[in-house]
Amino acid sequence: MRASPHERMTHQGQTPRQDHAYPDHPAAPSPEARFAEPRAKGRAAHALEQARGRLMVTVAVFALAFAAVGVKLVDATVMSQGGDTGLAQAASAHAIPASRADIIDRNGVLLASSLATASLHADPKLVINPVEATQKLVSVLTDLDYQDTLSKLRSDKRFVWLRRNLSPREHYEVNRLGIPGLYFQREERRVYPNANLTAHVVGFTGIDNNGLMGIEQSFDSRLRSSSEPVQLSLDVRLQHLVKRELQASVDEFQGLGGAGMIMDVKTGEILAMVSLPDFDPHAPTNDENARFNRNTLGVYEMGSTFKIFNSALALDSGKIRMGDSFDATKSIRVGRFSISDSHGKNRWLTVPEIFKYSSNIGSVRMALEVGTPAQRALMERFGLLKRSPVELPEVGTPMVPHPWRDVSTMTIAFGHGLSVSPVQMTSAVSAAINGGVLHPATLLKRAPGTEIPGQRVISPQTSDQIRRLMRLVVTEGTGSSAAAPGYLVGGKTGTAEKVSGRGGYAKKALLSSFVAAFPINDPRYLVMVMIDEPKGNKRTFGYATAGWVAAPLAGRVIKQVGPLLGINPIDENRPDIRNATEIHLAPRGSTLASY
């Protein structure tokens, strides 16, 4: 009997189809297909295992490679003791420097900043042809020394500097040469947008960006550790005007140099500080004269400008009044020396006349009446016996007589025998006219609303009297050429003979200076100018004294800076102005205060 299909499938050991339960199920695969499928899956699994194995081998190779590199680095940087300096070690020693903060003026004008630059170095062992490489380099970097460069490229070292801080053009040109073994490293270069203008104040940095002078040196740590700029009290506009006028006077009178400052007498802030000659901070000179800051580092016998302090000494002591008179009929003999007046009146002079005519004789007699201890104490209160606190490393120490004898008292009365820096002089005069309070000189801008440090040195009444005396010098005395109509200038001339190398004084080596305050009825600003060894000319009839040299310079400065400082010109003949600036002497013996 013939078997049915169902019976045949059962007989062959196959599960019968359940067509009635899965009507859409495909037909059962053939025997060949059923055996082919497991073989394909086996091959795929084998391939996958092979790929995994290869990947693990690759990972292991990379791991070993990185481990080897790590071991080499540890050996080179930690374990190595001596031997040649390798390239990696040299690169570590010259890491990318931290950014240095900016320096700005009181109005936010940039005075110093840092720019990213490329510096060129080489690994001599990788330089194929040192001679050819040197020839190419000096053709692009023309300031390179041929022999020095060749010697570096032939050395056995693995790291040599060739040139620091390339310009973008130099960087491009060197890169175009394509010399093997040459590399660039990012560094920073300090730039000074105003160049020479603020060189003595701002200073400069070295090749590794370390502060070497001025604010750059005194605030080196702060500039390195902070991103906040250091804001100075300087006003670049005033700095420019002072330099221009000072340079014109130095040139006209063929001086060795000059100094000039503007100070806010109510805060002690220095708005301008110029010393000539100057230098370019991008390429600091080795010329000591150019790098010498005459305002802070130089100490000088300031001559008759010291009569401001001598008058303050006399009037503040209570022993001398404005209407008192002193014998100036003849010279005063001190040993083999004689103290005289350059244009003596040969009569008794009142205190205002002594100041107006700049009488040495009268000044000496006033000082002797008050006494040596009182004079020294006053000079100390004015800050003239110790270094200025101004924020620069280049600050000179005053030369103070020791012991301080009566003869010292006599010469100091007219500005000889005690040497101070111009910044000390400027601070002290500011205190003498601002109401009697000494504010420390500063090159940092004082924040609005902050307390201004100060110490009273003389009474407000004495300060008022000094203002009136200084106004008298400009209206009737030796400083008439400092007048700036509308700005109510008061001042004092100072002509000092410089100490000669053989001892004594050099008659023709003068220091001509002038201090001027404005507006003198309520002083806000002080201008100090000084010319070192000026020579008289035809216009000044051969004179090189302060009245001919320094006073007109101060007047020109005030006329230009007054509007920039917001000082409105006033009518100098107004009754209230005249009353606040003129001297009215009370009859001798009167109980009324005399001005």
C-alpha positions as CSV (number, residue, x, y, z in Angstrom):
1,M,0.0,0.0,0.0
2,R,1.3,3.4,-0.9
3,A,2.1,5.6,2.2
4,S,0.5,9.0,2.5
5,P,2.7,12.2,2.7
6,H,2.1,12.5,6.4
7,E,3.2,9.0,7.0
8,R,6.4,9.5,4.9
9,M,7.5,12.6,6.9
10,T,6.8,10.8,10.1
11,H,8.8,7.9,9.0
12,Q,11.8,10.1,8.1
13,G,11.8,11.6,11.7
14,Q,10.5,15.0,10.7
15,T,7.9,17.0,12.5
16,P,4.8,17.2,10.5
17,R,3.7,20.7,9.3
18,Q,0.8,22.2,11.2
19,D,-0.7,23.8,8.2
20,H,-4.0,24.3,9.9
21,A,-2.3,26.3,12.7
22,Y,0.2,28.4,10.6
23,P,-1.4,28.9,7.2
24,D,1.3,31.6,6.2
25,H,4.4,29.8,7.4
26,P,6.9,29.2,4.6
27,A,7.7,25.8,3.3
28,A,10.2,23.8,5.2
29,P,13.8,24.2,4.1
30,S,15.5,21.5,2.1
31,P,18.1,19.2,3.8
32,E,21.0,21.0,2.0
33,A,19.9,24.4,3.4
34,R,19.5,23.0,6.9
35,F,23.1,21.8,6.9
36,A,24.6,25.0,5.2
37,E,23.2,27.4,7.8
38,P,25.2,26.1,10.8
39,R,28.4,26.0,8.7
40,A,27.9,29.8,7.8
41,K,27.4,30.7,11.4
42,G,30.5,28.9,12.4
43,R,32.6,30.7,9.8
44,A,31.2,34.1,11.0
45,A,32.0,33.3,14.6
46,H,35.5,32.3,13.7
47,A,36.1,35.5,11.8
48,L,34.8,37.5,14.7
49,E,37.2,35.8,17.1
50,Q,40.1,36.5,14.7
51,A,39.2,40.2,14.6
52,R,39.0,40.4,18.4
53,G,42.4,38.7,18.7
54,R,44.0,41.1,16.2
55,L,42.5,44.1,18.0
56,M,43.8,42.9,21.4
57,V,47.3,42.5,19.8
58,T,47.1,46.0,18.4
59,V,46.0,47.5,21.7
60,A,48.8,45.6,23.4
61,V,51.4,47.0,20.9
62,F,50.1,50.6,21.4
63,A,50.1,50.1,25.2
64,L,53.7,48.9,25.1
65,A,54.7,51.8,22.9
66,F,53.2,54.4,25.2
67,A,54.8,52.7,28.2
68,A,58.1,52.8,26.5
69,V,57.7,56.5,25.8
70,G,56.6,57.1,29.4
71,V,59.7,55.3,30.7
72,K,61.9,57.4,28.5
73,L,60.2,60.6,29.7
74,V,60.6,59.7,33.3
75,D,64.2,58.7,32.7
76,A,64.9,62.0,30.9
77,T,63.1,64.4,33.2
78,V,63.2,62.7,36.6
79,M,65.9,60.0,36.8
80,S,68.5,61.8,34.6
81,Q,71.4,63.2,36.7
82,G,73.7,65.4,34.6
83,G,74.8,64.8,31.0
84,D,73.8,66.8,28.0
85,T,70.6,68.8,28.2
86,G,68.1,67.1,26.0
87,L,65.6,68.9,23.8
88,A,62.6,67.9,25.9
89,Q,64.3,69.0,29.1
90,A,65.2,72.3,27.6
91,A,61.6,72.8,26.4
92,S,60.5,72.2,30.0
93,A,63.0,74.7,31.3
94,H,61.6,77.3,29.0
95,A,57.9,76.8,29.5
96,I,55.4,79.2,28.1
97,P,55.4,82.2,30.5
98,A,52.4,83.4,32.4
99,S,50.7,86.5,31.0
100,R,51.9,89.8,32.6
101,A,49.3,92.4,33.5
102,D,49.0,95.7,31.8
103,I,50.1,99.1,33.1
104,I,47.7,102.0,32.3
105,D,47.6,105.7,33.1
106,R,44.9,107.4,35.2
107,N,42.5,107.6,32.2
108,G,43.0,104.0,31.0
109,V,45.6,104.8,28.3
110,L,47.9,101.7,27.8
111,L,51.5,102.3,29.0
112,A,52.7,98.7,29.0
113,S,51.3,95.4,27.7
114,S,52.4,91.9,26.6
115,L,52.2,90.4,23.1
116,A,52.6,86.8,22.1
117,T,55.8,86.3,20.0
118,A,57.8,83.4,18.5
119,S,61.3,82.8,19.7
120,L,63.7,80.8,17.6
121,H,65.8,77.9,19.0
122,A,67.6,74.9,17.5
123,D,68.7,71.4,18.2
124,P,72.2,71.5,16.7
125,K,72.3,67.7,16.4
126,L,69.4,67.9,13.9
127,V,70.9,70.7,11.8
128,I,72.3,69.0,8.7
129,N,74.5,71.8,7.4
130,P,75.4,74.4,10.0
131,V,77.3,76.6,7.6
132,E,74.4,76.8,5.0
133,A,71.9,77.2,7.9
134,T,73.8,80.1,9.3
135,Q,74.1,81.8,6.0
136,K,70.4,81.6,5.4
137,L,69.6,82.8,8.9
138,V,71.8,85.9,8.9
139,S,70.3,86.8,5.5
140,V,66.9,87.0,7.2
141,L,67.8,88.0,10.7
142,T,70.5,90.6,9.8
143,D,71.3,91.5,13.5
144,L,72.5,87.9,14.1
145,D,76.3,87.6,14.5
146,Y,77.5,85.0,11.9
147,Q,80.3,83.5,14.0
148,D,78.2,83.3,17.1
149,T,75.3,81.7,15.3
150,L,77.6,79.2,13.5
151,S,79.2,78.3,16.8
152,K,75.8,77.6,18.4
153,L,74.7,75.4,15.4
154,R,77.9,73.4,15.6
155,S,77.7,72.8,19.3
156,D,77.0,69.5,21.0
157,K,74.0,70.8,22.9
158,R,70.5,69.8,22.1
159,F,69.0,73.2,22.8
160,V,70.3,76.7,21.9
161,W,68.5,80.0,21.6
162,L,69.1,81.8,18.3
163,R,66.8,84.8,18.6
164,R,64.1,85.7,21.1
165,N,60.9,87.5,20.3
166,L,60.8,87.6,16.6
167,S,58.4,89.9,14.8
168,P,55.6,88.4,12.7
169,R,57.6,89.2,9.5
170,E,60.8,87.6,10.9
171,H,58.8,84.5,12.0
172,Y,57.4,84.1,8.5
173,E,60.8,84.6,6.8
174,V,62.6,82.1,9.0
175,N,59.8,79.6,8.6
176,R,60.1,79.9,4.8
177,L,63.8,78.8,5.0
178,G,62.7,75.3,6.0
179,I,65.9,74.5,7.8
180,P,65.8,71.2,9.7
181,G,66.5,71.4,13.4
182,L,65.1,74.9,13.9
183,Y,62.0,75.4,16.1
184,F,59.8,78.2,17.4
185,Q,58.6,78.6,20.9
186,R,55.8,80.8,22.0
187,E,56.8,83.6,24.4
188,E,55.7,87.0,25.4
189,R,57.2,90.4,24.7
190,R,56.6,93.5,26.7
191,V,55.6,96.5,24.6
192,Y,55.4,100.2,25.5
193,P,53.1,102.1,23.2
194,N,54.4,105.5,24.5
195,A,58.0,104.4,24.3
196,N,60.4,107.0,25.8
197,L,57.6,109.2,27.2
198,T,57.1,107.2,30.4
199,A,60.3,105.2,30.4
200,H,61.7,106.4,33.8
201,V,58.4,105.7,35.6
202,V,57.1,102.5,33.9
203,G,60.6,101.0,33.5
204,F,61.1,97.9,31.4
205,T,61.5,94.1,31.6
206,G,64.3,91.7,30.7
207,I,64.4,89.0,28.1
208,D,62.4,86.6,30.4
209,N,59.8,89.3,31.3
210,N,61.3,90.1,34.7
211,G,60.8,93.7,35.8
212,L,64.2,95.4,35.8
213,M,63.3,99.1,36.5
214,G,60.5,101.4,37.5
215,I,57.0,100.2,38.1
216,E,57.8,97.0,36.2
217,Q,60.3,96.1,38.9
218,S,58.6,97.4,42.0
219,F,55.3,95.7,41.1
220,D,56.8,92.7,39.4
221,S,55.0,90.1,41.6
222,R,51.7,91.8,41.2
223,L,52.0,92.1,37.5
224,R,52.9,88.4,37.2
225,S,50.1,87.1,39.5
226,S,47.1,89.3,38.5
227,S,45.2,90.0,35.4
228,E,44.1,93.3,36.7
229,P,46.1,96.2,35.3
230,V,48.2,98.5,37.5
231,Q,46.7,102.0,37.2
232,L,49.1,104.9,37.6
233,S,48.4,108.4,38.6
234,L,50.1,109.7,35.5
235,D,48.2,111.5,32.8
236,V,49.8,110.9,29.4
237,R,48.5,114.2,28.1
238,L,50.3,116.1,30.8
239,Q,53.3,113.9,30.5
240,H,53.6,114.8,26.8
241,L,53.3,118.6,27.4
242,V,55.9,118.6,30.2
243,K,58.3,116.6,28.1
244,R,57.9,118.9,25.1
245,E,58.5,122.1,27.0
246,L,61.3,120.6,29.2
247,Q,63.1,119.4,26.1
248,A,62.8,122.8,24.4
249,S,64.4,124.4,27.5
250,V,67.2,121.8,27.8
251,D,68.0,122.3,24.1
252,E,67.8,126.2,24.2
253,F,70.1,126.4,27.2
254,Q,72.3,123.4,26.3
255,G,71.7,121.8,29.6
256,L,73.0,118.4,30.7
257,G,69.4,117.3,31.4
258,G,66.2,118.3,33.1
259,A,63.4,117.2,35.4
260,G,59.7,118.1,35.6
261,M,56.7,117.1,37.6
262,I,53.1,117.9,38.2
263,M,51.5,116.9,41.5
264,D,48.0,117.1,42.9
265,V,48.6,118.9,46.2
266,K,45.4,117.6,47.8
267,T,46.2,113.9,47.2
268,G,50.0,113.6,46.6
269,E,49.3,112.0,43.2
270,I,52.0,112.6,40.6
271,L,50.3,113.5,37.3
272,A,53.5,113.9,35.2
273,M,57.1,112.9,35.8
274,V,59.7,113.5,33.1
275,S,63.4,113.1,33.3
276,L,65.8,114.1,30.4
277,P,67.6,112.6,28.7
278,D,65.5,109.5,28.4
279,F,65.6,106.1,26.7
280,D,63.5,103.6,24.7
281,P,62.3,100.8,27.0
282,H,62.2,98.4,24.1
283,A,66.0,98.6,23.8
284,P,67.3,100.0,27.1
285,T,70.6,101.8,26.8
286,N,73.6,101.3,29.0
287,D,74.0,105.0,29.2
288,E,73.7,105.8,32.9
289,N,72.9,109.4,32.2
290,A,69.9,108.5,30.1
291,R,68.6,105.9,32.6
292,F,69.1,108.1,35.6
293,N,65.8,109.4,37.0
294,R,66.6,113.0,38.1
295,N,63.2,113.3,39.8
296,T,63.6,110.5,42.3
297,L,67.2,109.1,42.2
298,G,69.1,112.4,42.0
299,V,69.6,114.4,45.2
300,Y,70.5,118.1,44.9
301,E,71.0,121.2,46.9
302,M,67.9,123.0,45.6
303,G,68.9,126.6,46.3
304,S,66.4,129.3,47.1
305,T,63.3,127.2,46.7
306,F,64.2,126.1,50.2
307,K,63.3,129.6,51.4
308,I,59.7,128.3,51.3
309,F,60.5,126.0,54.2
310,N,62.7,128.6,55.9
311,S,59.8,131.1,55.9
312,A,57.4,128.4,57.1
313,L,59.8,127.6,59.9
314,A,59.9,131.3,61.0
315,L,56.2,132.0,60.7
316,D,55.1,128.7,62.2
317,S,57.4,129.1,65.2
318,G,55.4,132.1,66.5
319,K,58.7,133.9,67.0
320,I,58.5,135.8,63.8
321,R,55.7,137.7,62.1
322,M,55.2,138.8,58.5
323,G,55.9,142.4,59.3
324,D,59.2,141.8,61.1
325,S,62.4,143.1,59.6
326,F,65.9,141.8,59.5
327,D,69.3,143.4,58.8
328,A,70.4,142.7,55.3
329,T,72.8,145.7,55.0
330,K,75.9,143.6,54.7
331,S,77.3,140.1,54.2
332,I,77.5,137.6,57.0
333,R,81.0,136.2,57.7
334,V,81.3,132.5,58.6
335,G,84.9,131.6,59.1
336,R,86.7,132.2,55.8
337,F,83.4,132.2,53.9
338,S,80.9,135.0,53.3
339,I,77.1,134.8,52.8
340,S,75.8,137.6,50.6
341,D,72.9,138.4,48.2
342,S,73.3,138.4,44.5
343,H,71.3,141.6,44.1
344,G,71.4,143.0,47.7
345,K,69.3,145.9,48.8
346,N,71.8,146.8,51.5
347,R,69.0,147.6,54.0
348,W,66.7,146.0,56.5
349,L,64.1,143.8,54.8
350,T,60.7,142.6,56.0
351,V,59.8,138.9,55.8
352,P,57.9,139.4,52.4
353,E,60.9,141.4,51.0
354,I,63.3,138.7,52.0
355,F,61.2,136.2,50.2
356,K,60.5,138.4,47.2
357,Y,64.1,139.5,46.6
358,S,65.4,136.0,47.6
359,S,67.7,137.4,50.2
360,N,70.2,134.9,51.6
361,I,71.3,137.3,54.4
362,G,67.7,137.8,55.6
363,S,66.9,134.1,55.4
364,V,70.0,133.2,57.5
365,R,69.0,135.8,60.2
366,M,65.5,134.3,60.4
367,A,66.7,130.8,60.7
368,L,69.2,131.7,63.5
369,E,66.4,133.4,65.5
370,V,64.3,130.3,65.4
371,G,67.2,127.9,66.1
372,T,68.9,124.7,64.9
373,P,66.7,122.1,66.7
374,A,63.5,123.7,65.4
375,Q,64.8,123.8,61.8
376,R,65.8,120.1,61.9
377,A,62.4,119.2,63.4
378,L,60.6,121.0,60.6
379,M,62.7,119.5,57.8
380,E,61.9,116.1,59.3
381,R,58.2,116.8,59.4
382,F,58.3,117.8,55.7
383,G,59.8,114.5,54.8
384,L,63.1,116.0,53.7
385,L,65.4,113.9,55.9
386,K,64.4,110.4,54.6
387,R,63.8,108.7,51.3
388,S,60.6,109.5,49.4
389,P,57.9,106.8,49.7
390,V,57.2,107.0,45.9
391,E,56.7,103.6,44.4
392,L,59.9,103.2,42.4
393,P,63.1,101.3,43.2
394,E,65.2,104.2,41.9
395,V,64.9,106.5,44.9
396,G,67.8,108.5,46.3
397,T,68.6,109.1,49.9
398,P,68.9,112.7,51.0
399,M,72.3,114.0,52.2
400,V,71.8,115.3,55.7
401,P,74.5,117.2,57.6
402,H,75.9,115.3,60.5
403,P,76.4,116.8,62.9
404,W,73.8,119.5,62.3
405,R,75.7,122.6,63.5
406,D,74.7,126.3,63.4
407,V,76.6,126.7,60.2
408,S,74.4,124.0,58.7
409,T,71.3,125.9,59.8
410,M,72.6,129.0,58.1
411,T,73.3,127.4,54.7
412,I,70.1,125.3,54.7
413,A,68.2,128.5,55.2
414,F,69.0,129.4,51.5
415,G,69.1,125.8,50.1
416,H,72.7,124.6,50.6
417,G,74.0,121.9,52.9
418,L,71.0,119.6,52.6
419,S,70.5,117.6,49.4
420,V,67.1,116.2,48.5
421,S,65.4,114.7,45.5
422,P,63.0,116.8,43.4
423,V,60.1,114.5,44.3
424,Q,60.8,115.2,48.0
425,M,60.9,118.9,47.2
426,T,57.6,118.7,45.3
427,S,55.8,116.9,48.1
428,A,57.1,119.3,50.8
429,V,56.1,122.4,48.9
430,S,52.6,120.9,48.3
431,A,52.3,120.5,52.0
432,A,53.4,124.0,52.6
433,I,50.6,125.4,50.5
434,N,47.7,123.0,50.7
435,G,46.8,123.9,54.3
436,G,49.7,122.3,56.0
437,V,49.2,118.6,55.4
438,L,51.9,116.3,53.9
439,H,50.5,113.6,51.6
440,P,52.9,110.9,50.6
441,A,53.9,111.2,47.0
442,T,52.4,108.4,44.9
443,L,52.5,107.2,41.3
444,L,49.3,105.1,41.8
445,K,45.9,106.5,41.1
446,R,43.9,107.0,44.3
447,A,40.4,105.6,44.0
448,P,37.6,108.1,44.5
449,G,36.3,108.2,48.0
450,T,39.3,106.5,49.6
451,E,40.9,108.1,52.6
452,I,44.0,110.0,51.7
453,P,46.9,109.5,54.1
454,G,48.4,112.7,55.5
455,Q,50.2,114.3,58.4
456,R,50.0,117.9,59.5
457,V,53.3,119.7,59.3
458,I,52.4,123.4,59.7
459,S,49.3,125.3,60.7
460,P,46.7,126.3,58.2
461,Q,47.5,130.0,58.9
462,T,51.2,129.5,58.1
463,S,50.2,127.7,54.9
464,D,48.0,130.7,53.9
465,Q,51.0,133.0,54.5
466,I,53.3,130.9,52.4
467,R,50.7,131.0,49.5
468,R,50.7,134.8,49.7
469,L,54.5,135.0,49.7
470,M,54.7,132.7,46.6
471,R,52.1,134.9,44.8
472,L,54.3,137.9,45.6
473,V,57.3,136.3,43.9
474,V,55.3,136.1,40.6
475,T,53.6,139.5,40.8
476,E,56.6,141.5,41.9
477,G,59.7,139.3,42.4
478,T,62.1,137.0,40.6
479,G,59.4,134.7,39.2
480,S,57.4,137.2,37.2
481,S,58.1,135.3,33.9
482,A,56.1,132.3,35.3
483,A,52.8,134.3,35.2
484,A,50.0,132.6,33.3
485,P,47.1,135.1,33.1
486,G,43.9,133.7,34.6
487,Y,45.6,130.8,36.4
488,L,46.8,132.8,39.5
489,V,50.3,131.4,39.7
490,G,52.5,131.5,42.8
491,G,56.0,130.2,42.9
492,K,59.6,130.4,44.0
493,T,62.9,130.5,42.0
494,G,65.9,128.4,43.0
495,T,69.4,128.8,41.6
496,A,72.0,126.6,43.2
497,E,75.7,126.2,42.4
498,K,76.5,122.5,42.1
499,V,79.2,121.0,44.3
500,S,82.5,120.7,42.4
501,G,84.6,117.6,42.4
502,R,87.4,119.4,44.2
503,G,85.1,120.5,47.1
504,G,83.3,123.7,47.3
505,Y,81.0,125.0,44.6
506,A,81.3,125.4,40.8
507,K,80.3,129.0,40.0
508,K,79.2,128.2,36.4
509,A,77.6,124.8,37.0
510,L,74.1,125.8,38.1
511,L,70.9,124.0,38.9
512,S,68.0,126.3,37.9
513,S,64.6,125.3,39.3
514,F,61.2,126.7,39.9
515,V,58.2,125.5,41.8
516,A,54.8,126.9,40.9
517,A,51.3,126.4,42.3
518,F,48.0,127.3,40.8
519,P,45.4,128.7,41.5
520,I,47.3,130.0,44.4
521,N,44.2,131.2,46.3
522,D,43.1,127.6,46.6
523,P,46.0,125.5,45.3
524,R,45.2,122.3,43.4
525,Y,48.3,121.6,41.4
526,L,52.1,122.1,41.7
527,V,54.5,122.3,38.8
528,M,58.2,121.7,39.5
529,V,60.8,122.1,36.7
530,M,64.6,121.9,36.9
531,I,67.4,122.4,34.3
532,D,70.8,120.9,35.0
533,E,73.7,123.2,34.1
534,P,72.0,125.6,31.7
535,K,74.1,128.0,29.8
536,G,72.9,131.6,29.3
537,N,72.3,132.9,25.8
538,K,71.7,136.1,23.9
539,R,68.0,136.2,24.8
540,T,68.8,135.9,28.5
541,F,71.7,138.4,28.3
542,G,74.0,135.5,29.3
543,Y,72.1,134.7,32.5
544,A,71.3,131.0,33.4
545,T,69.5,131.7,36.7
546,A,66.1,130.3,37.5
547,G,64.3,133.6,36.8
548,W,65.5,133.5,33.2
549,V,65.5,129.7,32.6
550,A,63.1,127.8,34.8
551,A,60.3,130.3,35.6
552,P,59.2,130.9,32.0
553,L,59.3,127.1,31.5
554,A,56.9,126.6,34.4
555,G,54.6,129.4,33.0
556,R,54.4,127.7,29.6
557,V,53.5,124.4,31.1
558,I,50.7,125.9,33.3
559,K,49.2,127.7,30.3
560,Q,48.8,124.4,28.5
561,V,47.9,122.0,31.3
562,G,45.5,124.3,33.0
563,P,42.6,123.7,30.5
564,L,43.3,120.0,30.5
565,L,43.0,119.9,34.2
566,G,39.7,121.7,34.1
567,I,40.9,124.9,35.7
568,N,38.8,127.8,34.5
569,P,40.7,131.1,34.1
570,I,39.6,133.7,36.6
571,D,39.8,137.5,36.9
572,E,42.9,138.0,39.0
573,N,41.9,141.6,39.9
574,R,38.6,140.5,41.5
575,P,38.4,142.0,45.0
576,D,37.9,138.6,46.7
577,I,40.9,137.1,44.7
578,R,43.2,140.0,45.6
579,N,42.1,139.8,49.2
580,A,42.9,136.1,49.3
581,T,46.4,136.4,47.8
582,E,47.9,139.8,48.7
583,I,50.0,140.6,51.8
584,H,48.6,143.2,54.2
585,L,51.1,144.1,56.9
586,A,49.7,145.1,60.2
587,P,51.5,147.9,62.1
588,R,54.3,146.5,64.3
589,G,53.0,145.8,67.8
590,S,49.4,145.3,66.6
591,T,47.5,142.3,68.0
592,L,45.9,141.7,64.6
593,A,47.2,138.7,62.6
594,S,49.6,139.9,59.9
595,Y,49.6,138.3,56.5
